[in-house]
Amino acid sequence: MSPEVVAHRGASAARPEHTLAAYELALAQGADGVECDVRLTRDGHLVCVHDRTINRTSGGSGVVSTMTLEELRRHDFGTRLGGEPAEVLTLEDLLGLVADSGVRLFVETKHPVRYGSEVERRLVEVLSRHRVDAVMMSFSPWAVRRFKALAPDVPTVLLFDRVWPRRLPAFADYAGPGVHLLRRYPDRGAGSYCWTVDAPEDVALCVERGVRFLATNNPARTRGIVGDNLTPDQP
């Protein structure tokens, strides 16, 4: 099977990451899935922000976990990275968009964080209210294990960037290597979730290795490269 193309933080090569505009473009470009990072605000909302602070991605500053959703909404998350003005994106809002589209949603919980396991508990609650094909991910094995215990039917990805473990723990359904590890381990990759894959040679490598999910910042271009690298007998 050819890899499913997953838009990393939306179509983030063309639109500011984690904005509704980035995800709308990813869907328009035919992404099979979309990926987001989530953090918990002081008043218990999951928001799509990668960094611990909003300094890089917004016109303001501050630590996400110390701010309320109302405080975050006072800042512009679009124009600093070259887009239109945009509010902070909540997971609830992204789920609404994805539910209408039918694509798969990959949600990464960030750790270590101020609220620890509350992030996974809150994620289970939010997902339970939406009919969405979701996958949970984290670099933290403890986070993946916690989530799997709470929501055993939701697939999980254990992300890693230093060493490819010999064996995945039972609570992880998919391996989540960085593409640099695919190069380091020539006999691995089949069935994995691989990030973040933009260079044509890396896309070709993912196709060759049988990667299941390919996370990319440029879903339109990557989809074209995937097609160009499929052999005639591949779907």
C-alpha positions in Angstrom: 0.0 0.0 0.0 1.2 3.5 -0.7 1.7 5.7 2.4 -1.2 7.8 3.7 -0.2 11.5 3.4 -0.6 13.3 6.8 -0.5 17.1 6.9 1.9 18.0 9.7 0.4 20.9 11.7 -1.8 21.3 8.6 -0.3 22.4 5.2 2.3 24.3 7.2 4.7 24.9 4.3 2.1 27.3 2.9 0.0 28.5 5.8 0.9 29.3 9.5 1.0 26.1 11.5 -1.9 25.0 13.6 -4.3 27.5 12.0 -7.7 26.7 10.6 -6.4 28.0 7.2 -3.5 25.5 7.3 -5.9 22.6 7.9 -8.5 23.8 5.3 -5.7 23.9 2.7 -4.5 20.5 3.7 -8.0 19.1 3.1 -8.3 20.9 -0.2 -4.9 19.4 -1.3 -6.2 15.9 -0.6 -4.4 15.0 2.6 -5.4 11.6 3.9 -4.9 12.8 7.5 -4.0 15.8 9.5 -1.7 16.1 12.6 -1.7 18.5 15.5 0.0 19.0 18.8 -2.1 19.7 21.9 -1.4 21.5 25.2 -3.7 22.2 28.1 -4.6 25.7 29.1 -4.9 26.8 32.7 -8.7 26.5 32.5 -8.7 23.0 31.0 -8.9 23.5 27.2 -6.8 21.6 24.7 -5.3 24.0 22.2 -3.2 23.3 19.1 0.2 24.7 20.0 3.5 23.0 19.5 5.8 25.0 21.7 5.7 25.5 25.5 5.2 29.2 24.8 3.4 31.2 22.2 6.4 33.4 21.5 7.4 31.9 18.2 3.9 31.4 16.6 2.0 34.4 17.8 2.3 38.2 18.2 2.4 37.8 22.0 4.3 35.9 24.6 3.7 33.6 27.5 3.5 30.0 28.6 0.5 28.1 27.3 -0.2 26.2 30.5 -0.4 29.4 32.6 -2.9 31.1 30.3 -6.6 30.7 29.9 -8.3 30.2 26.5 -9.6 33.7 26.7 -6.1 35.1 27.2 -4.8 33.1 24.3 -7.5 34.4 22.1 -6.2 37.9 22.5 -3.2 37.0 20.5 -2.8 36.6 16.7 -1.5 33.2 15.6 -1.6 33.9 11.9 0.3 37.0 10.7 3.6 36.4 12.5 4.2 33.4 10.2 3.0 35.2 7.1 -0.7 34.4 7.0 -4.0 36.1 7.8 -4.9 37.0 11.4 -6.0 33.9 13.3 -7.1 33.0 16.8 -5.5 30.1 18.7 -7.0 26.9 17.4 -8.7 24.6 19.9 -8.9 20.9 19.4 -12.7 21.1 19.5 -12.6 23.4 16.5 -10.2 21.2 14.6 -12.3 18.1 15.4 -15.4 19.9 13.9 -13.5 20.5 10.7 -12.1 16.9 10.5 -15.5 15.3 11.3 -17.0 17.0 8.3 -14.1 15.8 6.0 -13.8 12.2 7.0 -9.9 12.2 7.2 -7.9 10.7 10.0 -6.7 12.9 12.8 -3.4 12.4 14.5 -3.1 14.1 17.9 0.3 14.4 19.7 0.3 15.2 23.4 3.4 17.1 24.5 5.5 16.2 27.5 6.8 17.0 30.1 4.0 19.5 30.9 2.6 21.2 34.0 -0.6 19.1 34.1 0.9 15.7 33.5 -1.6 12.9 32.9 -4.5 15.3 32.8 -3.7 16.0 29.2 -4.5 12.4 28.2 -7.6 12.3 30.3 -8.9 15.4 28.8 -8.0 14.2 25.3 -10.1 11.0 25.9 -13.0 13.2 27.0 -12.9 15.4 24.0 -12.5 12.6 21.5 -15.5 10.8 23.0 -17.8 13.6 21.9 -16.8 13.5 18.3 -17.2 10.8 15.6 -13.6 11.1 14.2 -11.1 8.5 13.1 -8.4 9.5 15.6 -4.9 8.3 16.5 -3.0 9.4 19.6 0.7 10.0 19.6 3.5 11.0 22.0 7.2 10.8 22.5 6.4 9.9 26.1 5.9 6.1 26.6 4.1 6.9 29.9 1.6 9.2 28.1 0.9 6.6 25.4 0.4 3.9 28.0 -2.0 6.1 30.0 -4.0 6.9 27.0 -4.3 3.3 25.9 -5.5 2.3 29.3 -8.3 4.9 29.1 -9.2 4.4 25.4 -8.1 0.9 24.3 -9.9 1.1 20.9 -8.0 4.3 19.8 -4.8 3.5 17.9 -1.6 4.9 19.3 1.9 5.8 18.0 5.0 5.9 20.1 7.2 8.6 18.6 11.0 8.5 18.8 13.9 10.4 17.4 17.1 8.9 18.9 17.0 5.1 18.8 14.6 2.7 17.2 13.5 0.3 19.9 13.9 -3.4 19.3 10.3 -4.1 20.2 7.3 -1.8 20.6 5.5 -2.0 23.9 2.0 -3.6 23.8 0.3 -0.2 24.3 1.8 1.2 21.1 0.1 0.2 17.8 2.6 1.9 15.5 6.2 2.9 15.6 6.8 6.6 15.0 10.4 7.2 13.8 11.8 10.4 12.5 12.8 10.0 8.8 16.5 10.2 9.8 16.0 6.9 11.7 14.7 5.3 8.5 18.0 6.1 6.9 19.9 4.7 9.9 18.0 1.4 10.1 17.9 0.0 6.6 15.7 -3.0 7.5 12.9 -1.1 9.2 10.0 1.2 8.4 7.1 -1.1 7.2 3.8 -0.1 8.8 5.2 2.9 10.7 4.3 6.5 11.1 7.2 8.5 9.8 7.9 12.3 10.4 8.6 14.9 9.0 9.1 14.0 5.4 9.4 16.7 2.8 12.5 16.0 0.7 11.7 14.0 -2.5 14.4 11.4 -1.7 12.9 10.9 1.8 9.4 10.5 0.4 10.8 7.9 -2.1 12.5 6.1 0.8 9.2 5.9 2.7 7.5 4.4 -0.3 10.3 1.9 -0.7 10.1 0.8 3.0 6.4 0.5 3.2 5.7 3.3 5.6 2.0 3.4 6.5 1.6 7.1 7.4 3.9 9.9 6.1 3.8 13.2 7.9 4.7 16.2 5.7 4.5 20.0 5.8 3.6 20.0 2.1 0.8 17.4 1.4 0.1 18.5 -2.2 3.7 18.1 -3.4 4.4 15.0 -1.3 1.3 13.3 -2.7 2.7 13.9 -6.2 6.0 12.5 -5.3 4.4 9.4 -3.7 2.6 8.8 -7.0 5.7 9.2 -9.0 7.6 6.7 -6.9 5.0 3.9 -6.9 5.7 0.9 -9.1 3.0 -0.3 -11.5 1.8 -3.1 -9.2 1.4 -0.8 -6.2 -2.1 0.8 -5.4 
